Amino acid sequence: MATPYSTVTDRFLNKISDFDLVKLTEVQVEEILLGYMFSACSKFNTSLINLSDRNETTEQFNQTLTEDIIDIISEGMIVEWLKPKVLHTDNLANYLNNRDLSVAASPANILKEIKDTLKESRAEFDRLIKEYSYKNSDASVLT
């Protein structure tokens, strides 16, 4: 049995709020989501499942992905979604221009919060991968 890409991308979309995505065409949104998904899959490197075994024509993974795997990939997609928000040139310019300001809502503080959110999302993604690997690994191969 196969798992459609939309199962994973829908899980991701249910976890975020991004009003900029609705301004784009459906094709543009799909390209962005697939980019996030493929990047997250490449970072979820496990011998337990081959996430590169997919069919681009039918837009599906050739295997049935478990709920755990879908959740891990969608969490990795959050990391990929947040990275450009942190690494945006406007954020860097705001940080450099406002680093002496101590206003709570300054652009520098907003950038810090976004960076902290990215760090937390990355840690959650890593934790989910480790937990999945631990739960699904075969301990007999270690002896």
Backbone hydrogen bonds, N-H to C=O, Kabsch-Sander energy under -0.5 kcal/mol:
donor,donor_aa,acceptor,acceptor_aa,energy
3,T,61,F,-1.8
3,T,63,Q,-0.6
5,Y,59,E,-2.3
7,T,4,P,-1.2
8,V,4,P,-0.8
8,V,5,Y,-0.8
9,T,5,Y,-2.6
10,D,6,S,-2.5
11,R,7,T,-1.2
12,F,8,V,-2.1
13,L,9,T,-2.6
14,N,10,D,-1.8
15,K,12,F,-1.8
16,I,12,F,-0.7
16,I,13,L,-0.5
21,L,18,D,-0.9
22,V,18,D,-0.6
23,K,20,D,-0.9
24,L,21,L,-1.4
29,V,25,T,-2.5
30,E,26,E,-2.4
31,E,27,V,-2.3
32,I,28,Q,-2.2
33,L,29,V,-2.9
34,L,30,E,-2.6
35,G,31,E,-2.0
36,Y,32,I,-2.3
37,M,33,L,-2.6
38,F,34,L,-3.1
39,S,35,G,-2.1
40,A,36,Y,-2.4
41,C,37,M,-2.6
42,S,38,F,-2.1
43,K,39,S,-1.2
44,F,40,A,-1.1
45,N,43,K,-1.5
46,T,44,F,-0.9
49,I,46,T,-0.6
51,L,49,I,-0.9
53,D,50,N,-1.3
54,R,52,S,-1.6
55,N,60,Q,-3.2
56,E,54,R,-0.6
59,E,55,N,-0.9
60,Q,55,N,-1.7
61,F,3,T,-3.3
62,N,53,D,-2.4
65,L,63,Q,-0.7
70,I,66,T,-2.4
71,D,67,E,-2.4
72,I,68,D,-2.4
73,I,69,I,-2.7
74,S,70,I,-2.4
75,E,71,D,-2.0
76,G,72,I,-2.2
77,M,73,I,-2.0
78,I,74,S,-1.4
79,V,75,E,-1.5
80,E,76,G,-2.0
81,W,77,M,-2.4
82,L,78,I,-2.3
83,K,79,V,-2.0
85,K,81,W,-0.5
85,K,82,L,-0.6
86,V,82,L,-1.7
87,L,83,K,-2.8
91,N,88,H,-0.5
92,L,88,H,-1.6
93,A,89,T,-2.6
94,N,90,D,-2.7
95,Y,91,N,-2.4
96,L,92,L,-2.6
97,N,93,A,-2.5
98,N,94,N,-1.8
99,R,95,Y,-0.6
101,L,98,N,-1.5
106,S,103,V,-1.9
110,I,106,S,-2.2
111,L,107,P,-2.6
112,K,108,A,-2.1
113,E,109,N,-2.2
114,I,110,I,-2.4
115,K,111,L,-2.8
116,D,112,K,-2.6
117,T,113,E,-2.3
118,L,114,I,-2.5
119,K,115,K,-2.6
120,E,116,D,-2.4
121,S,117,T,-2.5
122,R,118,L,-2.7
123,A,119,K,-2.2
124,E,120,E,-2.3
125,F,121,S,-2.4
126,D,122,R,-2.5
127,R,123,A,-2.5
128,L,124,E,-2.5
129,I,125,F,-2.0
130,K,126,D,-2.4
131,E,127,R,-2.8
132,Y,128,L,-2.5
133,S,129,I,-2.7
134,Y,130,K,-2.5
135,K,131,E,-2.6
136,N,132,Y,-2.1
137,S,133,S,-1.0
139,A,137,S,-0.8
141,V,138,D,-1.4
142,L,139,A,-1.5
143,T,140,S,-0.8
